[in-house]
Amino acid sequence: MEDSLGRFAPYGDAAGPHPDAALAAILARHGVPGAQIVHSRPGSTDAFAFGVRDAGTGDPVTPRTRFEAASLTKVVAAYLVLRRVDAGRLDLDETLHSRHPSPRTDARARRITARHVLAHTTGLPDWAGDPGSDEAPLTPAWEPGERFGYSGDGFQVLQRTVEAIDGRPFARSLAEEVFGPFGMADTSLVFRLPDAAHLVAGHDRAGRPGIPSRYTRGSIAYTLTTTATDYDRFVRRALLGGEGLSPAAHAAWLAPASDARGWPAAAAADTVSWGLGVGLEHRADGDWAWHWGDNGIRTAFFAASPARGEAVGMFFNSSEGLRAVDAVLHRLLGAPRFAALDWLGLPAAPRP
């Protein structure tokens, strides 16, 4: 069945009332200049665009405006890694050093595996140097596999390993194996010149716009640019549907691989855990997969239920976007607050 899309319109303009004025009010209350939000269920998808992509120019957000997925990139990367596992080209529990020796790693870091990276149990910092850099030495703070500690640099090492195995850039593999087959024409790990006119400018807390990012060196930790509808296609077909994966790999993706304890605001450690590249939450209405993205002045979040086949994705061009997540989820799902938001230390929205 084809998607049934909601009407796209910037809020507060001459186009008239937005199809979901309550969502528009949530974004306005948090000072978010622009956003895309999608809510999909079996048989239907409602997708909305709000506001402007750049407060300086006033250009409206459209269905094809490109937002930064930030760390939601990691979920897409995990899918490609699991495809390599299915193909027998990579084992989740072999050391990455044995497949591609990195001059960045010390003796302890050379014991890191793909499973450690995807479950965030490498012991590495989020970033030892500049994000996406291959220069800073990597020294785990604890034995790999011992406990949870969120790390972008772990994904950087995994990326270089897969690229060495494939003999080509990760961005090309994603384009050919994920974005093309899933119809994600507006998604890329690296900057493409035709995308320039569609990229959002992030905005700080005062609403001041920054310069759109042009990631010429793709990182599987944070450089994906996409639209809400493109990312929703990935979530529905890959994460929820398991398309392109064996049943065993799909099940492993969504099975707890770490208890996610050790996060600074981990107030919900009993119900929040980590799968392979994706957050998990056990709720009264079943298990949900989720992830947040924070590239400073560009933020994102998604949550999806395998049992219900339901997903919500939201992409913001603002540092304040994550503060709106709870209210958006409550508006669309009518559900109790997600414990993942407590884990992240995000504020709660008023409940009726």
C-alpha positions as CSV (number, residue, x, y, z in Angstrom):
1,M,0.0,0.0,0.0
2,E,1.3,3.5,-0.9
3,D,2.0,5.9,1.9
4,S,-0.7,8.4,2.8
5,L,1.2,11.6,3.5
6,G,0.0,14.5,5.5
7,R,0.1,17.9,4.0
8,F,3.4,19.7,4.2
9,A,3.3,23.4,5.1
10,P,5.4,25.7,7.2
11,Y,3.7,26.8,10.4
12,G,2.6,30.4,10.8
13,D,2.6,31.4,7.1
14,A,0.0,32.3,4.5
15,A,-0.7,28.7,3.7
16,G,-3.1,28.6,6.6
17,P,-3.5,26.3,9.5
18,H,-1.1,23.4,9.7
19,P,-2.6,19.9,9.5
20,D,-1.4,19.3,13.0
21,A,-1.4,22.6,14.8
22,A,-0.6,20.9,18.1
23,L,2.8,19.7,16.7
24,A,3.4,23.2,15.3
25,A,2.7,24.7,18.7
26,I,5.2,22.3,20.4
27,L,8.0,23.3,18.1
28,A,7.2,27.0,18.4
29,R,7.1,26.7,22.2
30,H,10.7,25.3,22.1
31,G,11.9,27.8,19.6
32,V,12.6,25.3,16.9
33,P,12.8,27.1,13.5
34,G,12.2,24.1,11.3
35,A,11.5,20.3,11.5
36,Q,10.2,17.3,9.7
37,I,8.2,14.7,11.6
38,V,6.9,11.4,10.4
39,H,4.5,8.9,12.0
40,S,4.1,5.5,10.3
41,R,1.8,2.6,11.1
42,P,0.9,-0.5,9.0
43,G,-0.8,0.9,5.9
44,S,-0.3,4.6,6.5
45,T,2.3,7.3,7.0
46,D,1.6,10.9,8.1
47,A,4.5,13.2,7.4
48,F,4.8,16.9,8.2
49,A,7.2,19.7,7.5
50,F,7.3,22.8,9.7
51,G,8.9,26.2,9.7
52,V,12.0,27.3,7.8
53,R,15.2,25.6,7.0
54,D,17.2,28.8,7.5
55,A,15.9,31.7,9.7
56,G,18.2,34.0,7.8
57,T,16.7,33.4,4.4
58,G,13.2,32.4,5.4
59,D,13.2,29.5,3.0
60,P,10.5,27.0,4.1
61,V,11.1,23.4,5.1
62,T,9.7,21.1,2.3
63,P,9.4,17.3,2.0
64,R,12.8,17.2,0.4
65,T,14.7,19.5,2.8
66,R,17.8,17.6,4.1
67,F,18.3,17.3,7.8
68,E,21.3,15.9,9.7
69,A,20.6,12.5,11.2
70,A,23.6,13.0,13.5
71,S,24.0,9.8,15.6
72,L,21.0,8.2,13.9
73,T,23.7,7.5,11.3
74,K,24.9,4.7,13.6
75,V,21.7,2.7,13.2
76,V,22.1,2.7,9.4
77,A,25.8,1.7,9.7
78,A,24.9,-1.2,12.0
79,Y,22.6,-2.6,9.2
80,L,25.4,-2.6,6.7
81,V,27.8,-4.2,9.2
82,L,25.2,-7.0,9.9
83,R,25.0,-7.6,6.1
84,R,28.7,-8.2,6.2
85,V,28.2,-10.7,9.0
86,D,25.5,-12.4,7.0
87,A,27.8,-12.7,4.0
88,G,30.6,-14.2,6.2
89,R,32.9,-11.3,5.5
90,L,33.1,-10.2,9.1
91,D,32.5,-11.9,12.5
92,L,31.0,-9.8,15.3
93,D,33.5,-11.3,17.8
94,E,36.8,-11.2,15.9
95,T,39.1,-8.3,16.7
96,L,39.0,-5.5,14.3
97,H,42.7,-5.3,14.6
98,S,43.0,-8.7,13.1
99,R,41.2,-7.5,10.0
100,H,42.6,-4.0,9.7
101,P,45.5,-3.0,12.0
102,S,45.0,0.6,13.1
103,P,48.0,2.7,14.1
104,R,45.7,4.5,16.6
105,T,45.1,1.6,18.9
106,D,47.1,0.4,21.9
107,A,47.3,-3.2,23.1
108,R,44.0,-3.1,24.9
109,A,42.2,-1.4,22.0
110,R,43.4,-4.1,19.7
111,R,41.0,-6.5,21.5
112,I,38.0,-4.4,20.3
113,T,35.4,-6.3,18.2
114,A,32.5,-5.2,16.0
115,R,30.1,-6.3,18.8
116,H,31.9,-4.1,21.3
117,V,31.6,-1.1,18.9
118,L,27.9,-1.6,18.1
119,A,27.0,-2.2,21.8
120,H,29.2,0.7,22.9
121,T,31.3,-1.4,25.2
122,T,34.7,-0.5,23.7
123,G,35.9,1.6,26.6
124,L,36.8,4.3,24.2
125,P,35.7,8.0,24.7
126,D,33.1,9.4,22.5
127,W,35.8,11.2,20.6
128,A,39.5,11.2,21.5
129,G,40.2,14.1,19.1
130,D,38.1,16.0,16.6
131,P,34.9,14.1,15.5
132,G,35.6,12.0,12.4
133,S,39.4,12.3,12.8
134,D,41.7,9.3,12.3
135,E,44.6,10.9,14.2
136,A,44.2,10.7,18.0
137,P,45.5,7.6,19.8
138,L,42.9,5.4,21.2
139,T,43.2,3.9,24.7
140,P,40.2,2.2,26.3
141,A,39.4,3.3,29.8
142,W,38.4,-0.3,30.7
143,E,38.6,-3.8,29.2
144,P,36.5,-4.0,26.0
145,G,33.2,-5.7,26.7
146,E,33.3,-4.9,30.4
147,R,30.6,-2.1,30.4
148,F,28.8,0.5,28.5
149,G,30.4,3.8,27.4
150,Y,29.1,5.7,24.3
151,S,31.7,6.1,21.7
152,G,31.8,7.7,18.2
153,D,35.4,6.8,17.8
154,G,34.6,3.1,18.1
155,F,32.4,3.5,15.0
156,Q,35.2,5.3,13.3
157,V,37.5,2.3,13.8
158,L,34.8,-0.1,12.6
159,Q,34.2,2.0,9.5
160,R,37.9,1.8,8.5
161,T,37.8,-1.9,9.1
162,V,34.8,-2.5,6.8
163,E,36.2,-0.2,4.2
164,A,39.4,-2.3,4.2
165,I,37.4,-5.5,3.8
166,D,35.2,-4.0,1.0
167,G,37.9,-2.1,-0.7
168,R,35.7,0.9,-1.1
169,P,34.2,3.8,0.9
170,F,31.4,3.1,3.3
171,A,29.4,5.9,1.7
172,R,29.4,4.0,-1.6
173,S,28.3,0.7,0.0
174,L,25.4,2.5,1.7
175,A,24.4,4.2,-1.5
176,E,24.3,0.9,-3.4
177,E,23.0,-1.5,-0.8
178,V,20.7,0.7,1.3
179,F,19.7,4.1,-0.1
180,G,19.2,2.8,-3.6
181,P,17.1,-0.3,-2.8
182,F,15.0,1.4,-0.2
183,G,14.3,4.5,-2.4
184,M,16.1,6.9,-0.2
185,A,17.1,9.4,-3.0
186,D,17.5,12.3,-0.6
187,T,19.9,10.5,1.7
188,S,23.7,10.5,1.7
189,L,26.6,9.9,4.0
190,V,28.7,12.6,2.2
191,F,27.9,16.0,0.7
192,R,26.5,16.0,-2.9
193,L,26.4,19.3,-4.8
194,P,22.7,19.0,-5.8
195,D,21.8,18.8,-2.1
196,A,23.3,22.2,-1.3
197,A,20.1,24.1,-1.9
198,H,18.1,21.7,0.4
199,L,20.4,21.6,3.4
200,V,19.2,23.0,6.7
201,A,21.1,25.6,8.6
202,G,21.2,24.6,12.3
203,H,20.2,27.2,14.8
204,D,21.4,27.9,18.3
205,R,19.3,28.5,21.4
206,A,18.7,32.1,20.4
207,G,17.5,31.1,16.9
208,R,20.7,32.3,15.2
209,P,21.4,30.3,12.0
210,G,24.7,28.6,11.3
211,I,26.3,27.5,8.1
212,P,24.9,24.2,6.5
213,S,27.4,21.4,7.0
214,R,29.1,19.9,3.9
215,Y,30.6,16.6,5.0
216,T,33.0,15.6,2.3
217,R,34.5,12.8,4.4
218,G,31.7,10.6,5.6
219,S,31.6,9.2,9.1
220,I,29.3,6.3,10.1
221,A,29.0,8.0,13.5
222,Y,27.3,11.2,12.5
223,T,27.4,12.6,8.9
224,L,24.2,11.2,7.4
225,T,21.9,13.8,5.8
226,T,18.4,12.7,5.1
227,T,14.7,13.5,5.2
228,A,12.2,12.2,7.7
229,T,10.4,10.1,5.0
230,D,13.6,8.6,3.7
231,Y,14.7,7.6,7.2
232,D,11.3,6.2,7.9
233,R,11.6,3.9,4.9
234,F,14.8,2.6,6.3
235,V,13.3,2.1,9.8
236,R,10.2,0.2,8.4
237,R,12.0,-2.0,5.9
238,A,15.3,-2.7,7.6
239,L,14.9,-2.2,11.3
240,L,11.3,-3.4,11.7
241,G,11.0,-5.6,8.6
242,G,14.5,-7.1,8.5
243,E,14.7,-6.8,4.8
244,G,18.1,-7.7,3.5
245,L,19.1,-9.6,6.6
246,S,18.9,-13.2,7.8
247,P,16.4,-13.8,10.6
248,A,19.3,-14.4,13.0
249,A,21.1,-11.1,12.1
250,H,17.8,-9.2,12.4
251,A,17.1,-10.7,15.8
252,A,20.6,-9.9,17.0
253,W,20.2,-6.3,16.0
254,L,17.3,-5.8,18.3
255,A,18.5,-8.0,21.2
256,P,20.1,-6.5,24.3
257,A,23.9,-6.5,24.0
258,S,24.6,-4.1,26.9
259,D,22.7,-3.0,29.9
260,A,23.5,0.7,29.0
261,R,24.5,1.5,32.6
262,G,27.1,4.1,33.1
263,W,25.4,6.9,31.1
264,P,25.5,10.1,33.2
265,A,21.7,10.5,33.3
266,A,20.9,6.8,33.3
267,A,17.9,7.1,35.5
268,A,16.1,4.2,33.7
269,A,18.8,1.6,33.6
270,D,16.3,-1.2,34.4
271,T,14.2,-0.7,31.2
272,V,16.8,0.8,28.8
273,S,19.5,-1.3,27.2
274,W,21.5,-1.3,24.0
275,G,21.3,-3.6,21.0
276,L,23.7,-3.6,18.1
277,G,23.9,0.0,17.2
278,V,20.5,1.0,18.5
279,G,18.9,1.8,21.9
280,L,16.2,-0.5,23.3
281,E,13.5,0.1,25.8
282,H,11.2,-2.5,27.4
283,R,7.8,-0.9,27.9
284,A,4.3,-2.1,29.0
285,D,3.2,-2.0,25.3
286,G,6.2,-4.0,24.1
287,D,9.9,-3.4,23.2
288,W,10.9,-0.3,21.3
289,A,14.0,0.6,19.4
290,W,15.2,4.2,19.5
291,H,18.2,6.5,19.0
292,W,18.9,10.2,19.4
293,G,21.1,12.5,17.3
294,D,22.9,15.6,18.5
295,N,25.2,17.5,16.2
296,G,25.0,20.6,18.3
297,I,22.6,22.9,16.4
298,R,21.0,20.0,14.5
299,T,19.2,17.2,16.4
300,A,17.0,14.2,15.7
301,F,15.2,11.3,17.4
302,F,13.3,8.2,16.4
303,A,11.4,5.4,18.2
304,A,10.0,2.3,16.6
305,S,8.0,-0.7,17.8
306,P,8.7,-4.0,16.0
307,A,5.5,-5.6,17.4
308,R,3.2,-2.8,16.3
309,G,5.1,-1.9,13.1
310,E,4.9,1.7,14.3
311,A,7.5,4.4,14.1
312,V,8.0,8.1,14.9
313,G,10.9,10.1,13.5
314,M,11.7,13.7,14.0
315,F,14.5,15.9,12.6
316,F,15.2,19.5,13.9
317,N,17.4,22.3,12.7
318,S,17.9,23.5,16.2
319,S,19.9,22.8,19.4
320,E,16.6,22.9,21.2
321,G,14.9,20.1,19.2
322,L,15.5,17.3,21.7
323,R,13.7,19.3,24.3
324,A,10.5,18.9,22.2
325,V,10.8,15.1,21.8
326,D,8.6,14.1,24.8
327,A,5.8,16.3,23.8
328,V,5.9,15.1,20.2
329,L,5.9,11.5,21.2
330,H,3.0,12.1,23.5
331,R,1.0,13.9,20.9
332,L,1.5,11.2,18.3
333,L,1.4,8.0,20.4
334,G,-0.5,9.1,23.5
335,A,1.9,6.9,25.4
336,P,3.5,7.3,28.8
337,R,6.9,9.0,28.8
338,F,9.7,6.9,27.3
339,A,12.3,6.0,29.9
340,A,14.9,6.6,27.2
341,L,14.3,10.3,27.6
342,D,15.1,10.0,31.3
343,W,18.3,8.1,30.3
344,L,19.2,11.1,28.1
345,G,18.2,13.6,30.8
346,L,15.6,15.3,28.6
347,P,12.8,17.4,30.1
348,A,9.3,16.1,30.5
349,A,6.3,17.6,28.7
350,P,3.1,18.4,30.7
351,R,0.5,15.5,30.6
352,P,-3.2,16.3,30.6
